[in-house]
Amino acid sequence: MASGLSAELLQHELRTSLFGRAARVLQETDSTIDLAREWVREGGPEGGVVIAARQRKGRGRLGRQWLSPMGGLWMSVIARPPLQIAAAGRLGVGMAVAGAEGAREATDAAVGLKWPNDLVIGEKKVGGVLVETEVVGDRIAAAVLSLGLNVNIPSAAFGGGVRDTAISLLAATGREHSIAAVAARILERLEALWPSMMESGTELRQRWGKLDALCGHELEVAVGDQMVQCLAMGIGLGGELALVVNGEARLVTAGEVRSVRRRLR
């Protein structure tokens, strides 16, 4: 395949017992999220993964379009986590940590994390995470954990203003990478993190902290219709953004970081 990925290559790379063992790999689709949701309705297995070499209608957080050309990793994972809705934030955090750790292992790129769902290299975005859930009562019945990662996309492929804010693993390291190997390393990290994601989230918070691009810096965060000036202090056990606002500790479950004023460490 032109993307450097096939179901056979993925299985050859994988060292998991569950995640990625059932896989649907396509050259092109509208959205891996939509295909994974259909698979959930069909009774798709826990850890089943949908990967496309290219998406025509990739989407990101807040309904934004996600550029998904050839050369990227566009992946959605099926899960049926035994969690209450209040703990849903750990799913996105876990997928992001797995994405950053797996990408670092596979490529040696210095991938970090920016709350709530961005994978970054320096101040540029290299990937993102989106989680969609199906809820019954106060519990999560099923979830689709999705990750988009710019692997072998040349800088020239990023149009307009995107080029100023986006980067690929290719651009960061100066060489191409096996998309199958990157996908496998991410799925392995996700499987290893899963117990912490389902339990206290303590290990998850510690691992996020090692890659946190915001902690210790002054932020401007949009929370609802308010703009909050604060100091980032990591994340909470539920995946919330931990802040200090006017000297008081605060956890934010939903918001968007609008600006970062970096402090010397």
Backbone bond lengths (Angstrom), bond angles and torsions (degrees), N, CA, C in turn:
res aa  C-N    CA-C-N  psi(-1)  N-CA   C-N-CA  omega(-1)  CA-C   N-CA-C  phi
1 M - - - 1.455 - - 1.530 109.81 -
2 A 1.331 115.89 147.46 1.460 120.04 -177.66 1.519 111.64 -63.38
3 S 1.310 117.01 -27.29 1.464 120.82 -177.58 1.515 112.40 -76.46
4 G 1.347 117.95 -9.50 1.451 120.04 -174.07 1.509 111.68 75.92
5 L 1.329 117.21 23.97 1.459 120.49 -177.92 1.518 110.42 -142.90
6 S 1.302 116.07 135.58 1.458 122.98 171.13 1.515 106.90 -146.17
7 A 1.322 116.71 167.56 1.462 119.83 178.21 1.527 110.37 -61.22
8 E 1.336 116.82 -36.35 1.464 120.93 -179.40 1.530 111.16 -67.32
9 L 1.330 115.93 -44.57 1.461 119.33 178.26 1.526 111.66 -62.76
10 L 1.330 116.29 -40.38 1.461 120.02 179.25 1.524 110.84 -61.92
11 Q 1.338 116.91 -47.15 1.464 120.17 -178.86 1.524 111.17 -63.76
12 H 1.331 116.52 -35.16 1.461 120.09 178.83 1.530 110.98 -64.91
13 E 1.330 116.58 -35.19 1.461 121.11 -177.87 1.522 113.57 -81.01
14 L 1.335 117.75 -29.07 1.459 122.10 -169.00 1.524 113.80 -68.04
15 R 1.346 114.53 141.56 1.460 121.53 172.08 1.538 109.11 -126.46
16 T 1.315 116.25 41.85 1.464 121.28 178.57 1.524 109.71 -108.37
17 S 1.323 114.76 165.04 1.461 119.29 173.83 1.522 111.38 -100.76
18 L 1.353 117.51 -19.46 1.454 120.48 -174.89 1.531 112.48 -135.58
19 F 1.316 117.67 -57.81 1.462 121.09 -172.93 1.535 111.08 -66.01
20 G 1.327 114.96 123.02 1.456 121.34 178.69 1.509 114.77 87.62
21 R 1.327 117.96 -6.32 1.462 119.79 -178.58 1.529 111.62 -68.29
22 A 1.322 116.73 -32.12 1.468 121.09 168.65 1.522 105.88 -102.09
23 A 1.329 117.11 120.33 1.462 119.81 -173.61 1.519 111.05 -140.31
24 R 1.318 115.21 140.84 1.447 123.08 172.18 1.531 106.93 -119.51
25 V 1.312 116.06 112.77 1.463 122.05 -175.76 1.524 108.86 -115.24
26 L 1.332 115.09 124.58 1.461 120.37 -175.66 1.521 110.64 -125.27
27 Q 1.321 115.61 154.74 1.458 120.32 173.76 1.519 110.85 -71.42
28 E 1.330 117.46 -40.67 1.454 120.87 -174.16 1.514 110.17 -154.39
29 T 1.321 116.24 143.20 1.459 121.78 174.76 1.524 108.32 -157.36
30 D 1.321 115.85 169.05 1.462 118.13 174.83 1.518 110.38 -67.80
31 S 1.339 116.59 -51.72 1.459 121.05 -175.66 1.521 110.16 -157.07
32 T 1.334 117.52 127.85 1.469 119.74 175.79 1.523 110.83 -66.36
33 I 1.323 116.63 -27.55 1.463 119.82 178.03 1.521 110.23 -61.77
34 D 1.331 116.51 -47.47 1.462 120.36 -178.90 1.521 111.18 -63.30
35 L 1.331 117.14 -40.88 1.463 119.91 178.71 1.525 111.06 -65.67
36 A 1.327 117.12 -39.26 1.465 119.96 178.25 1.516 111.25 -66.12
37 R 1.320 117.59 -38.64 1.463 120.82 177.57 1.535 110.62 -63.54
38 E 1.327 116.43 -40.13 1.465 119.49 176.02 1.528 110.64 -62.84
39 W 1.318 116.23 -40.12 1.469 121.28 179.27 1.522 110.56 -64.73
40 V 1.321 117.14 -37.46 1.465 120.85 175.49 1.524 110.05 -59.22
41 R 1.333 116.57 -45.72 1.474 120.41 -179.65 1.524 111.94 -64.99
42 E 1.327 116.52 -26.91 1.461 121.09 177.86 1.529 111.91 -82.70
43 G 1.337 116.88 -2.94 1.455 120.77 -177.95 1.509 113.35 90.57
44 G 1.325 117.14 26.05 1.460 122.15 -179.14 1.513 113.05 -53.34
45 P 1.337 117.67 149.91 1.467 121.46 -172.43 1.524 113.46 -76.43
46 E 1.306 115.23 153.62 1.460 121.64 171.82 1.522 108.98 -56.42
47 G 1.325 116.28 132.28 1.451 120.52 179.51 1.509 114.80 83.22
48 G 1.347 117.63 -0.78 1.453 120.48 175.92 1.519 110.38 -62.65
49 V 1.328 117.16 141.89 1.458 120.89 -175.32 1.518 110.53 -128.24
50 V 1.333 115.27 139.73 1.458 122.90 173.14 1.521 107.39 -113.72
51 I 1.338 116.70 126.88 1.461 121.53 179.68 1.520 108.93 -130.78
52 A 1.310 115.89 137.23 1.464 120.92 176.76 1.520 109.44 -125.07
53 A 1.338 115.28 145.07 1.465 119.73 175.12 1.526 110.90 -72.28
54 R 1.343 115.71 -27.71 1.456 120.05 179.50 1.517 108.72 -151.32
55 Q 1.337 117.09 142.22 1.460 122.35 174.36 1.528 109.41 -114.57
56 R 1.313 114.70 136.97 1.469 118.87 176.68 1.516 111.63 -84.23
57 K 1.338 116.65 -30.97 1.458 120.89 -175.41 1.522 110.21 -133.70
58 G 1.316 116.33 50.48 1.456 119.37 177.46 1.521 110.35 -62.79
59 R 1.318 115.76 146.41 1.469 118.43 179.91 1.522 110.58 -134.51
60 G 1.314 113.46 150.86 1.451 120.23 179.65 1.507 111.28 -118.12
61 R 1.324 115.14 -160.52 1.460 121.77 -177.85 1.524 110.30 -65.41
62 L 1.348 115.62 147.03 1.468 123.88 177.63 1.532 112.21 60.98
63 G 1.346 115.99 29.17 1.454 120.88 176.08 1.513 115.20 73.63
64 R 1.329 117.31 12.58 1.458 120.13 -178.95 1.518 111.21 -74.89
65 Q 1.333 115.49 150.57 1.454 120.65 176.00 1.521 109.35 -71.82
66 W 1.339 115.69 142.64 1.454 120.43 178.58 1.517 108.04 -118.91
67 L 1.329 116.74 116.08 1.458 122.11 178.06 1.532 109.05 -62.94
68 S 1.347 116.71 123.12 1.467 120.60 -172.87 1.522 111.91 -134.39
69 P 1.331 118.45 64.50 1.466 120.27 -178.00 1.522 112.65 -80.46
70 M 1.322 115.71 175.73 1.452 120.79 173.31 1.527 109.28 -58.42
71 G 1.316 115.06 145.34 1.457 119.85 179.36 1.509 113.44 102.28
72 G 1.335 116.82 -6.81 1.460 120.15 177.74 1.517 111.43 -105.11
73 L 1.322 116.03 172.42 1.459 123.19 173.52 1.512 107.50 -109.34
74 W 1.324 116.90 114.12 1.469 122.90 -177.91 1.524 106.31 -119.26
75 M 1.326 117.07 106.61 1.458 121.89 -164.34 1.529 111.89 -137.41
76 S 1.329 116.09 138.33 1.466 121.96 175.11 1.520 109.14 -131.79
77 V 1.333 115.97 134.15 1.459 122.77 -175.75 1.526 109.74 -116.85
78 I 1.326 115.94 133.84 1.463 122.04 177.43 1.531 109.98 -84.84
79 A 1.316 116.66 135.55 1.468 120.99 176.54 1.524 109.37 -143.36
80 R 1.308 114.72 151.85 1.473 121.60 173.47 1.525 107.68 -128.11
81 P 1.318 116.05 72.25 1.466 120.46 -172.83 1.531 111.92 -75.21
82 P 1.324 117.69 135.44 1.466 121.11 177.52 1.514 111.45 -79.80
83 L 1.331 115.82 64.32 1.457 121.03 -174.56 1.517 111.32 -123.29
84 Q 1.336 115.31 150.86 1.450 120.54 168.92 1.525 109.22 -79.79
85 I 1.312 116.08 160.00 1.465 120.93 -176.81 1.526 110.90 -56.33
86 A 1.329 116.47 -35.88 1.465 120.47 -176.57 1.526 112.66 -61.09
87 A 1.339 117.57 -22.13 1.463 121.26 -178.51 1.525 112.01 -99.71
88 A 1.315 117.71 8.78 1.465 120.96 -175.67 1.523 112.67 -61.05
89 G 1.325 117.98 -28.33 1.455 121.31 -179.29 1.515 113.56 -59.49
90 R 1.344 116.34 -26.77 1.463 119.44 -179.71 1.522 111.83 -66.71
91 L 1.324 117.57 -23.73 1.464 119.89 -179.97 1.526 111.05 -66.83
92 G 1.321 116.46 -46.72 1.455 120.09 178.45 1.510 112.01 -65.72
93 V 1.335 116.51 -41.29 1.463 120.84 178.81 1.527 110.04 -62.14
94 G 1.327 116.38 -44.79 1.461 120.15 -179.41 1.520 112.53 -63.42
95 M 1.333 116.17 -41.74 1.461 119.34 179.11 1.526 110.49 -65.70
96 A 1.323 116.91 -38.29 1.459 120.54 179.01 1.525 111.55 -66.93
97 V 1.326 116.94 -44.02 1.463 120.45 178.09 1.525 110.33 -61.77
98 A 1.339 116.01 -45.49 1.464 119.96 178.50 1.522 110.75 -60.45
99 G 1.338 116.30 -40.22 1.455 120.23 179.56 1.518 112.47 -63.50
100 A 1.328 116.12 -46.40 1.463 120.29 -179.04 1.523 111.37 -67.66
101 E 1.327 116.68 -46.49 1.466 119.65 -179.10 1.525 111.24 -64.87
102 G 1.340 116.39 -42.69 1.457 119.60 -179.63 1.510 112.31 -65.38
103 A 1.329 116.71 -40.82 1.469 120.33 178.52 1.526 110.86 -65.37
104 R 1.316 117.11 -40.13 1.467 120.45 178.56 1.529 110.64 -63.45
105 E 1.328 116.37 -43.33 1.469 120.21 -179.12 1.525 111.10 -64.18
106 A 1.323 116.61 -41.73 1.464 120.71 -175.08 1.516 113.68 -77.28
107 T 1.341 117.72 -26.54 1.465 119.81 -169.80 1.522 114.62 -128.42
108 D 1.329 118.43 -13.44 1.472 123.36 -174.70 1.524 112.71 67.83
109 A 1.328 118.04 12.29 1.460 120.95 176.03 1.525 109.46 -74.67
110 A 1.327 116.50 145.84 1.473 121.92 -177.07 1.527 110.13 -84.17
111 V 1.328 115.87 70.18 1.463 121.37 -177.38 1.522 109.75 -82.04
112 G 1.325 116.56 129.83 1.454 122.35 177.36 1.519 110.83 -119.54
113 L 1.339 116.12 -173.71 1.458 121.91 -175.20 1.525 110.95 -127.38
114 K 1.313 115.33 136.34 1.456 122.34 176.35 1.522 108.24 -125.53
115 W 1.324 116.78 116.15 1.462 121.96 -179.14 1.534 110.17 -58.43
116 P 1.369 119.03 141.46 1.453 124.65 4.52 1.519 115.49 -93.61
117 N 1.348 119.17 -19.76 1.466 117.52 -169.10 1.516 115.11 -146.29
118 D 1.325 118.16 18.21 1.459 120.07 -175.36 1.521 112.61 -101.67
119 L 1.333 115.44 140.29 1.453 122.62 166.31 1.523 106.45 -100.98
120 V 1.321 116.99 131.66 1.460 120.32 -172.71 1.524 110.81 -132.19
121 I 1.328 114.34 155.30 1.460 122.12 167.53 1.520 105.38 -125.72
122 G 1.316 116.30 113.69 1.456 119.64 -169.97 1.519 108.76 64.61
123 E 1.317 116.54 -125.49 1.462 120.38 179.41 1.525 111.78 -105.52
124 K 1.340 117.35 11.11 1.454 120.44 -178.96 1.527 111.53 -108.63
125 K 1.312 115.95 146.91 1.452 122.12 -177.15 1.520 110.64 -84.01
126 V 1.344 115.76 128.84 1.464 120.91 177.25 1.523 111.27 -110.58
127 G 1.328 117.24 -15.26 1.454 119.99 -179.18 1.511 111.66 -169.73
128 G 1.308 115.48 174.72 1.460 120.69 179.54 1.510 111.33 -156.61
129 V 1.309 115.51 161.62 1.465 123.43 -177.02 1.514 109.68 -124.05
130 L 1.316 115.46 142.66 1.462 121.51 174.53 1.519 108.09 -139.01
131 V 1.332 117.00 132.69 1.464 121.97 178.79 1.518 109.27 -120.38
132 E 1.324 116.57 129.78 1.457 122.03 174.39 1.523 107.90 -119.97
133 T 1.326 116.61 135.92 1.467 121.09 -175.67 1.523 111.61 -122.91
134 E 1.319 114.55 154.09 1.456 122.37 168.89 1.524 106.93 -112.92
135 V 1.308 116.25 126.80 1.461 121.80 -170.85 1.527 110.80 -115.36
136 V 1.323 115.64 137.47 1.462 122.63 172.64 1.532 106.70 -124.76
137 G 1.324 115.98 116.16 1.462 119.65 -176.02 1.516 109.65 65.06
138 D 1.333 116.57 -124.05 1.463 119.97 179.94 1.528 111.68 -107.08
139 R 1.338 116.56 17.33 1.452 120.13 -176.63 1.524 111.61 -124.48
140 I 1.314 115.47 156.67 1.460 121.93 177.47 1.521 108.84 -85.62
141 A 1.318 116.88 120.11 1.463 121.08 178.98 1.526 111.00 -84.83
142 A 1.317 116.58 -36.81 1.465 121.54 179.38 1.515 108.68 -158.00
143 A 1.317 115.27 157.46 1.457 120.66 178.63 1.519 109.55 -145.39
144 V 1.315 115.02 150.14 1.461 121.76 171.66 1.522 107.17 -117.80
145 L 1.328 115.84 116.98 1.464 122.58 -178.47 1.527 107.40 -101.92
146 S 1.317 116.45 114.87 1.461 120.01 -173.87 1.521 111.68 -116.34
147 L 1.336 114.31 146.38 1.449 121.27 179.83 1.517 109.13 -137.78
148 G 1.314 116.38 131.87 1.455 121.78 170.95 1.511 108.23 -115.23
149 L 1.337 117.17 130.81 1.457 120.88 -175.01 1.530 109.78 -138.17
150 N 1.314 115.91 126.58 1.463 121.14 178.24 1.523 108.81 -79.53
151 V 1.310 116.85 99.26 1.467 120.62 -175.75 1.529 110.89 -92.37
152 N 1.331 116.40 -74.32 1.468 120.55 -174.99 1.524 112.50 -109.46
153 I 1.312 117.25 34.01 1.458 121.43 -178.74 1.531 108.86 -88.57
154 P 1.333 118.24 120.94 1.473 119.56 178.34 1.517 111.02 -68.64
155 S 1.316 116.18 151.59 1.469 120.87 -177.48 1.516 112.00 -57.29
156 A 1.339 117.07 -33.28 1.462 120.86 -178.67 1.520 112.76 -64.45
157 A 1.336 116.76 -19.50 1.466 120.04 -179.54 1.520 112.61 -77.16
158 F 1.337 117.13 -16.06 1.459 120.73 177.34 1.524 108.07 -84.82
159 G 1.305 115.77 117.03 1.458 118.77 -176.24 1.513 113.33 -87.37
160 G 1.339 115.08 158.51 1.459 122.91 170.84 1.504 114.06 49.34
161 G 1.346 114.58 -134.94 1.455 121.11 -177.20 1.506 113.69 -68.92
162 V 1.345 117.25 -17.63 1.461 119.91 -179.57 1.523 110.98 -60.58
163 R 1.332 116.24 -34.54 1.459 120.74 -177.90 1.529 111.85 -60.62
164 D 1.319 116.61 -27.11 1.464 120.21 -178.99 1.521 112.82 -79.81
165 T 1.322 117.04 -18.03 1.466 120.15 -174.95 1.522 113.49 -118.79
166 A 1.339 118.28 -8.82 1.459 121.52 -175.93 1.519 111.30 -115.53
167 I 1.332 115.42 155.80 1.458 121.99 178.26 1.525 107.47 -148.38
168 S 1.301 117.32 160.32 1.463 121.75 175.59 1.523 109.36 -119.33
169 L 1.328 115.84 163.77 1.457 120.07 175.28 1.532 110.36 -63.77
170 L 1.321 116.43 -33.67 1.459 121.45 175.18 1.526 110.77 -59.53
171 A 1.329 116.55 -49.74 1.462 120.44 -178.67 1.527 111.36 -65.87
172 A 1.320 116.89 -35.37 1.466 120.47 -176.77 1.522 112.77 -73.56
173 T 1.334 116.55 -32.00 1.475 119.96 -173.96 1.522 113.11 -108.78
174 G 1.336 116.99 -15.93 1.456 120.23 -179.41 1.511 114.62 79.92
175 R 1.323 117.47 13.45 1.461 119.76 178.66 1.528 110.31 -150.46
176 E 1.342 115.82 157.68 1.458 121.15 177.16 1.523 110.08 -79.42
177 H 1.340 114.59 158.81 1.454 120.58 -177.43 1.521 110.34 -132.49
178 S 1.312 116.49 154.69 1.459 121.91 175.69 1.523 109.17 -71.94
179 I 1.324 116.51 116.57 1.466 119.94 179.21 1.520 110.07 -65.84
180 A 1.330 117.20 -34.89 1.465 120.38 177.50 1.521 110.75 -61.70
181 A 1.339 117.17 -41.95 1.460 120.50 -179.81 1.522 110.98 -67.58
182 V 1.327 117.13 -41.18 1.467 120.22 177.92 1.524 110.46 -61.70
183 A 1.341 117.05 -46.68 1.464 121.14 179.19 1.529 111.16 -60.20
184 A 1.335 116.32 -42.82 1.465 120.45 -178.38 1.518 111.41 -64.21
185 R 1.347 116.61 -44.04 1.471 119.13 -179.59 1.530 110.82 -63.29
186 I 1.323 117.27 -37.38 1.468 120.63 179.62 1.520 110.23 -66.97
187 L 1.322 117.32 -44.58 1.463 120.40 179.94 1.522 111.07 -64.79
188 E 1.318 117.22 -36.19 1.461 120.48 176.80 1.525 111.10 -64.20
189 R 1.319 116.91 -43.57 1.465 120.03 178.19 1.523 110.94 -65.04
190 L 1.328 117.04 -39.10 1.464 120.44 178.82 1.522 110.62 -62.57
191 E 1.315 117.27 -44.47 1.467 120.33 179.09 1.527 111.09 -63.10
192 A 1.320 116.85 -40.57 1.467 120.04 179.56 1.527 112.05 -67.18
193 L 1.335 117.07 -33.28 1.462 122.11 -179.58 1.524 113.16 -79.80
194 W 1.308 117.33 -18.55 1.459 121.23 -170.32 1.529 113.92 -53.19
195 P 1.350 120.24 -44.79 1.473 118.87 179.48 1.531 112.83 -57.63
196 S 1.329 117.66 -41.82 1.464 120.35 178.41 1.518 110.97 -66.05
197 M 1.321 117.30 -37.77 1.456 121.07 178.56 1.529 111.18 -63.65
198 M 1.322 116.52 -32.32 1.462 120.95 -177.72 1.529 112.17 -87.03
199 E 1.318 117.74 -14.83 1.462 120.21 -175.09 1.524 110.96 -110.22
200 S 1.323 118.30 -114.88 1.469 120.06 -172.03 1.520 113.82 -84.65
201 G 1.322 117.43 -25.25 1.453 120.29 -175.36 1.512 113.58 82.14
202 T 1.343 118.52 4.26 1.465 121.36 -176.74 1.524 111.69 -64.10
203 E 1.334 116.83 -49.46 1.467 120.19 179.24 1.526 110.45 -62.99
204 L 1.316 115.06 -38.88 1.464 120.67 179.54 1.528 110.43 -58.99
205 R 1.326 116.55 -45.75 1.464 120.92 179.66 1.524 110.96 -63.56
206 Q 1.325 117.21 -40.09 1.463 120.51 179.29 1.524 111.09 -63.94
207 R 1.323 116.58 -41.88 1.464 120.11 -177.57 1.526 111.07 -71.48
208 W 1.324 116.63 -35.82 1.468 119.48 173.55 1.531 109.15 -61.12
209 G 1.330 116.55 -43.82 1.453 121.07 -176.74 1.516 113.27 -57.56
210 K 1.319 118.36 -32.66 1.468 121.76 -179.85 1.528 112.03 -70.45
211 L 1.334 116.87 -18.40 1.470 121.53 -175.75 1.518 112.25 -118.33
212 D 1.329 117.17 4.50 1.467 122.30 -171.93 1.535 111.13 -69.33
213 A 1.320 116.07 119.69 1.469 121.29 -179.66 1.527 112.64 -86.65
214 L 1.335 117.98 -6.48 1.464 121.46 -175.29 1.527 113.99 -109.02
215 C 1.316 117.24 -28.35 1.467 120.68 -171.77 1.530 111.24 -55.96
216 G 1.331 115.37 130.09 1.451 121.85 178.99 1.509 114.63 89.57
217 H 1.342 116.38 -1.14 1.460 120.19 -179.05 1.530 110.66 -109.28
218 E 1.321 115.18 155.10 1.457 121.27 178.44 1.529 109.40 -83.14
219 L 1.331 115.52 133.31 1.457 121.31 -174.40 1.523 111.40 -124.55
220 E 1.321 113.41 159.98 1.461 121.86 165.34 1.519 105.18 -119.17
221 V 1.333 116.38 116.33 1.467 121.44 -173.36 1.522 109.85 -120.56
222 A 1.334 115.50 129.72 1.462 120.67 174.81 1.526 107.80 -84.33
223 V 1.332 116.46 116.45 1.459 122.81 178.47 1.523 107.13 -122.26
224 G 1.317 116.83 105.50 1.457 119.84 -172.67 1.516 109.41 62.77
225 D 1.335 117.06 -127.06 1.472 120.46 178.61 1.522 111.85 -99.66
226 Q 1.336 116.50 15.09 1.464 121.11 179.29 1.524 111.29 -109.05
227 M 1.321 116.40 149.14 1.450 122.56 172.40 1.519 107.68 -109.45
228 V 1.326 116.81 118.46 1.464 122.16 -172.20 1.520 109.74 -107.84
229 Q 1.328 116.28 126.78 1.463 122.54 172.86 1.526 107.12 -92.51
230 C 1.327 117.66 127.40 1.457 118.64 -170.69 1.524 111.70 -157.71
231 L 1.324 115.03 175.62 1.451 123.28 174.34 1.521 107.84 -114.52
232 A 1.343 117.45 125.09 1.461 121.19 -178.82 1.520 110.49 -75.99
233 M 1.353 115.22 136.26 1.459 120.91 -177.18 1.524 112.21 -128.85
234 G 1.339 117.14 25.34 1.465 119.42 179.83 1.514 111.55 98.77
235 I 1.334 116.10 -150.85 1.460 120.49 179.29 1.519 110.34 -128.62
236 G 1.336 115.09 161.44 1.456 121.83 175.71 1.513 110.75 -87.90
237 L 1.330 116.61 176.74 1.461 121.53 -178.10 1.522 112.55 -66.34
238 G 1.324 117.20 -21.41 1.459 120.43 178.50 1.514 113.14 -97.05
239 G 1.329 116.99 8.58 1.458 120.47 -179.54 1.516 113.83 89.48
240 E 1.331 117.54 8.06 1.460 120.91 178.97 1.530 110.37 -71.72
241 L 1.326 116.75 157.84 1.452 121.54 172.45 1.524 108.21 -82.14
242 A 1.325 116.43 122.97 1.464 121.53 179.61 1.526 108.76 -91.70
243 L 1.322 115.91 126.29 1.458 122.28 -174.45 1.518 111.28 -130.93
244 V 1.329 114.70 160.59 1.459 121.21 164.30 1.521 106.27 -118.12
245 V 1.337 115.94 118.67 1.462 122.55 -178.76 1.527 107.91 -119.14
246 N 1.323 116.56 116.61 1.471 121.32 -179.11 1.523 111.52 52.11
247 G 1.330 115.19 40.90 1.461 120.48 176.56 1.513 115.15 83.69
248 E 1.325 118.70 -1.37 1.461 121.68 -178.28 1.527 110.72 -114.08
249 A 1.339 115.57 137.43 1.462 121.49 178.81 1.523 110.01 -72.41
250 R 1.319 115.33 142.95 1.466 120.12 -177.95 1.520 109.45 -150.92
251 L 1.330 116.56 145.68 1.456 122.47 174.45 1.522 109.14 -112.36
252 V 1.329 116.32 131.97 1.456 121.81 -179.62 1.526 108.50 -115.41
253 T 1.324 116.77 122.07 1.458 120.26 -177.56 1.521 112.94 -87.40
254 A 1.329 117.54 -26.40 1.465 120.79 -179.61 1.514 109.27 -145.02
255 G 1.313 116.21 134.33 1.448 120.77 179.83 1.516 110.34 174.37
256 E 1.324 115.53 -177.80 1.453 120.36 -179.48 1.525 109.24 -140.61
257 V 1.331 115.23 126.75 1.459 120.36 178.41 1.526 108.22 -75.56
258 R 1.337 116.07 118.52 1.461 120.73 -177.26 1.526 112.83 -94.74
259 S 1.327 117.63 -31.65 1.458 119.39 179.04 1.528 109.36 -155.28
260 V 1.325 113.73 154.26 1.470 121.20 -179.33 1.528 107.88 -130.34
261 R 1.324 115.58 126.33 1.472 119.81 172.16 1.513 106.97 -108.73
262 R 1.312 114.99 106.84 1.455 120.20 -171.24 1.521 111.90 -76.54
263 R 1.321 114.72 136.62 1.455 121.04 176.65 1.523 110.18 -98.59
264 L 1.309 117.14 150.23 1.446 120.87 173.31 1.517 108.96 -71.89
265 R 1.335 116.26 133.23 1.469 119.00 -177.91 1.518 110.70 -101.15
